[in-house]
Amino acid sequence: MTTSASAASFPADPWPAPTPSAPLDATVVVPGSKSQMNRALPLAALASEPTTITGALDSRDSDLMIAALRALGTSVSVSDDRRTVHVEPRPLRGPAAIDCGLAGTVMRFLPPIAALADGPITLDGDPAARVRPMGPVLQALADLGVEVTGTGASTAGGNGPGYLPCVVRGRGGVDGGDVAVDASGSSQFVSSLLLAAPRFGRGITVTHVGDRLPSVPHITMTVEAMRARGVRIDDSRSGRWRVEPGPIAGGEVAIEPDLSNAGPFLAAALAAGGTVRVPGWPSATAQPGDLLRDLLTRMGAEVELAGGTLTVRGTGEPAPLVADLSLAGELTPTLAALCTLAEGTSRLTGVAHLRGHETDRLAALVTEITRLGAEAEELPDGLVIHGGRSRLRGAVMETYADHRMATFAAIIGLAVPDVRIRDVATTRKTIADFPALWTGMLRGA
């Protein structure tokens, strides 16, 4: 059977994660990529002509980005089915207040754009957003001559706010130039500066000065999205990006399915056994979720991409995994769920930056894996998991306002009865109605 996202109608809390009584056989239509959507929207707002976005994502994060751009004066219209978004650029204006929610792409991508407005722009968000690092991008703006103030604590070595809330006092333009950024905590610090840079008077040269650079495919995604709109970018030197000033083209932009959000559904084939298909899988993409094809194969799945559909077949007995996930840290909770079910020891590394996501994901995963009866411990840059389905027991799982912790628990629930998920509605961040999509996948089992 085929399932797709629908309007949200979330069940009682905690949500009982369903456990299938037979192997899966489902085709799941995954909503559009949040990462692509929340790059397409700001580029459209800065473009020199209108943009139409097709295959758009309906989610809290995309709604927050749309609301933020509207607050700055951009005209954004959304079709009745939420699949098409039309953006008409307008002069950016202030004063304005922006609600970032818990969306890293909003809280980090908007400050450089706010600097182009003609008045003060206040940014704030959910309580959990106030502990997500902001310092590198705010310090970079200060180094470029933009006035940034706020009550959030400063980062070490910085003289400006390191966290929300903050105020960016735009003056209608930014001169630009050279800036150094420590993006060890998030690749979004680089992407945020690149996205606005074509509108800076002299463009920008960004140099990464940290000891590591996580999630490089997300920076590649930013660069590709900008080049597709006619922006000139030189990324020929590792850790350095030069963006030339100039116009950003509009036109039509198509959003791919979110391959990282496809992860839990594909992982279901390994956790429960059976077959899960995801149509619309691109043959070539910058999305780090495409690494699932190799990672799930290493965990014992049979993986096939044919005719634009990715098919994953599993036996219900995933194998342990040892992997460096520095290129795709967002896949960690999905893979950690399979590692918890797998008999043996798994080691997931290269993901120290997950401590600064919606929650400290490494600590959260250790806590919830332990709650289930397995063993896990933190490494400086990852996790060691001693898993095994036989040792697991049902439990009420906490989500920590983190959508990927909710999907982690749902995967476990496929193989372990009586798993209940507190605040499953947090998945609204990137999927309009995850519970309906998930139970639809199981309906034929």
N, C-alpha and C positions, 0 to 999 in steps of 0.2 A: 504494500500500500504506500501511498505518497502522503506526506504531511508537510504543512507549511505554517508559517507564523500567522497569528490572527490577533484581533484586539484583546488586550489583557483583561483577564478576569481571575484574579489570583485567589487560591483556595485558603482555607483556614491555616493558621500558624500554630505549631510547626506542621509543615507539609509532609505527609507520609510518602517517601520516595518509593515508586512502584518497583516490584521485583517480578520479571516475566516468568511465566510457567513453561515457556518453550523458546527455542532459538529465535532470534530476531530475523525478520525479512521485511525491510522497510527502505523507502526512498524519502529522504528528508531534504526539503527545499530550505536552504539556509539564507537568512536575511543578508543584506549588503554589508560590506566591510566598514566597520566603525572607523578604522584608521584611514581608509581612503576617503570616506565621507567627510570626516572632520579635517581633512586637508583640502578637499575640493571646495568646501564652503568658504573658508577664509580667502582662498585664492580667487573665488568668484566675487567676493566682496571688494577685492583690490583690483579686479580686472578693469580693462578699459571699455568693455562691452558686456552685455548680458550673458549669463550662463544658464543652461538647462542641465540639471543633474538627473539622470535616469537610474533606475535600480536603487533608489535612495533607501537609506536605513531609517526605520521608525524605531527610535529608542530614546531613553532619557538623555544620553550623551549628545546625540544629534539634535534633540530638541533644545538642549542648553546652548549649543553652538549657534543655532538659528536665532534663539532669543537674544544672545549676546550681540550678534551682528545687527539685529534689528535695533537694539538699544543704541548702537553706534550710528544709526541712520540708514543702514542698508535695507532695501526692499526685498523681502523673501516671501514667496508664495508657495504653498504646498498643495498638491493635488488631493482630492478626496480620498484616494486609496493610499496616500502617503508615499507613493513610489516615484513621484516626479517632483522636483523642487526647482523653481525658477528664481534666479537671483539677478536683481537690477542694482548695479553699483551706484552709490550716492556718496557725496562728500561725508567723511567721517566727522562726527560731532560729539561734543560733550557739553555739559556734564552728563554722565551716565553711570548707572550702577549695573554691574554684571554679576549674575549668580553662576558660579562655576560648578555648583553641585559637588560631585566627587570626580569630575571628569578631568583627567590630567591634560588632555588635549585642549580643553577650554582654558584652564588656569595657566597653562604654560604657553599656548599659542597666541592668546589674546593680548598680553602686555605689549609686545612689539607693535601690534596693530593699533592698540590704544594710543601708543606714542605718536601715531600719525593723525590722531583726532585733534580738534581745536579746543579741548577743555579737559578738566580732570575726569578720570575714569576710575571708579572704585570697583575692586574685584574682591569677592568673598565667596564662601561656599559652605558646604556641610561641615559639621564639627571635625570629621575625620580629614577633611581637606586641609585644615589648618595645621596639620602635622606632616603634610607632604612637602618635600623640599621644593623651593622656588628660587633660592638664592642665586644660582648661576645665571639664570636668564635676567633676573632683576638687576644683578650686579653688572651684567653686560650692557644693559640699557643705560645704567648710570655711567659706565665708562664711555658710552657714546654720547653723553651729554643730556640724557633724558632725566628729568626729575622724578624720582620714585620715593614715596614715603609710605609708612605703614606702622602698625602696632605689632605686627608679627616679629618674632625674634630674628636677630641677624644671624647669618651663617658665619662660621669661623673664618676670620680673615676678611670679612666683608664689612662695608660701612652702611649698607642698606638693609631693608627687610629681607629675611630669608624665607618667610612663609606668608600665607594669607592671614588677615586681610591686608591689602595694600592699595595705594592710589598712584596711578600713572598720570602725570600732569602733561598731557599732550599739548603741543604748540603748532599743530598743523603740519608737521614734517620732522624728519630726522635726517641729519647730514650723512650719517653712516661712517664707514671707514674700517679700521682693523680692530678686532676684539678677540681676546682669549677667553675660553670657556672651559671649565672642568665639567665635562658631561659624563663623568664616571657613574653618577647616580641615575641618569636617564638620557637616552638619545633625544628625547623631546626638547632638551635645552638647545641642541643644535638646530633641529627642525624649526623651532619657534622663530629663531632669528632669520633662517633662510627664507621662510614663507613671506615675511614682510619686506625683506631686503630689496626687491626690485623697485619698491616705492621710496627707498632711501635715496637721498640726493647723490651720494657717491657709491651706492651699493654697499656691499659688506664683504670683508674677508674674515671668516671665523676659523680659529685655530683651537683644536682640542688640546688641553694641557694636562689632563688627568692620566692616571696609570692604566686605565682600561676604558673601553668604549662599548657598552652593551647595546644589544638590539640594532646592530648596524643596518640590517635590512629595512628598518623603519626610516632611517635617514635616506637610504637608496630610494624608498618609496616617495619620500618628499622630493628628492632631486628629479625623479622621473615624472612626477606630477607637474613640477614646474617647467621642465623641458617641454612637456607636451603642450604647454601653454605659451611657448615661445621665449621663455626666460633663458638667458645665457648663464650657465654655471660651469665652473672649472672645479672638478673634484679629482683631478689626476694625482694629487699628492695625498697620501694617507693622513687623515686627521686634519685636513685643511680644505675649506670650501670658499670659493670666490664667486659671488653673485654680482653680476653687472646690473646697473640701474636700467630700467626700461619698462615698456608696457607688458601687461599680462593679458593674454588673449582669453576671450570667453568661448562661446560656442556650446557644444554638447559634450558632456562628460558622463561616461558610463561607470557605475560602481560594480566591482566584482563581488561575488559572495564572500562573506567573512570566513576565511579558511581557519582561523584560530577558533572562532565560534563553532565551526564544524567539528572541531576536535572531540568534544564530549560525545557527540553522536557517532562518530567513527570509532571512538574508543569503546562504545557500547558493544560493538561486535566482538571485541576481545573479552570484555567483562562478562557478557551474557551468552556469548556464542551466537553464531548466525551471520547474517549479511546486512550491511547498511550501505546505501548508495547516496552520494551527494552530487546532484547535477550542477552544471555550470562551472565546473572546476577549470580554471584557466590552464592552458598548456605552458604558459610562461608568465611569471608574476614576481613582484618584489615582496609579496606577503610572506612573512616568516612561517605562517601556518602551512605552507607547502612542504616544509621539512617533515611534516607528519607522515608523508609517504614512506620515507626512509625509517623514521623512528618506530612507527607501528610495525613495519616489516621486521625490524630487529627484535620486536617483542613477540613475534610469532604469527603476525597477521599475514594473510594473503592480500596483497594490494594491487589493484589494476586501475589504470586510467585509460579509458577508451571512449571515444565519441563525446568528450566533454563531461563524462560522468566518472567520479572516483568511487570505486567499489572496494570495500574492506570486508574480508571474511575472517572470522575468528572461531576458536574452539571453546571459549570460555575459560581458558587456562593461559593467561598472559605470562610471558617470560620476564625475568628481571632485566633491568636496563642499566647500563653504565654509559652516561652521555654528558658531553659539554653542551649546555643549552644557552650559551652566551648570545647566540644569534636569534634565539626565540624563547626568551624567558617566560613569555606569557603562556607557553604551553606547559609550564612546570606543574600547575595543579592537576591538569588532565593526566599527564604522564605519572605524576605521583599517586593518583588514584589507582592506576593500573599496577604500579609498583607495589602498592599496599596489598593488592590482591595476589600478586605473583609470589610463588614460593621461592624464597631466596633473598639475597641482598642486592639492592640497587643503589646507585650513586649518581646523583644529579648535581652538576657543578656549573660554574660560570654565571651564577644568578644572585650574587650578593645584592644587586640593585633591587631585588624584589622586596627588600625590607622597607623600601620607600614607596610601595604601590598603595592601592586602596587601603590595605593594612600591611603589617609586616607579614608577608605571605610565608616566609620560612618558619617563623615562630608559630603562625596559625596552623600550618600543615603539621608540624611536629605535635602540637597540642591535639589536633583532631585525629591524627593517625594513632596516637597513644590512647585517646578516648575509645577508639574502636577495638583496642586490644593488641595491635601490632606495636612495633618499636621503631622509633625514628630519632635522629639526632641532627642538630645543626652543624654544618661545617662553616668555615669562614666565608665560603662562596657557594653554599648549597646544602644538600641533604644527603644523609644515608638512611635508607629505609630497609628494615628487616621485615618483609611481608609474608603473607600466607593466608589464603582464604580461611583455612581451618581454625585460625586463632582469632578471627574477627567476630564481633558481636554487634547487635543493633544498638543504636544510641541516638540521642537528640544532638544533631550536629550544629555548631555555631557557624555563622557565615561572616561575621565581622564587617558587615556592610560591603562585602566584596563578592561580586558576581561570580568570580572564578572559584571561590571557596564553595559557593552553592552548587555549581556544576560538578566540582570534585565530589561532594557528598552524594549527588544524584548518581554518579557512576558507581560509587560504592554500593548504593542501594540496589543496583541491578543484581548484585551477587550476594548481598547480605540482607536478610529480612529485618524488618522493624527499624530501618534507618529513617529518621525524621529530620527535616531541615528547617531550622529557624530562619525566618525572613527570606524565603525563597524569592520574594518580590524584588530583592536586590538585583536579580538577573535582568530586570527592566532596563538596567544601564545600557545593555547592548542588544537585547532581544525583547521584542514587545510582549510576548507571552511564552516564556520558556516552559512552564508546566504543561501547557496545551501541546506544544511542539514535542515535548519529551514523551508524554503519555500517548500522543498520536503515533509515535515511533513504535511503541509497545503494543498498540492495539491489535495487531495481527499475530502477536506472539502467544 
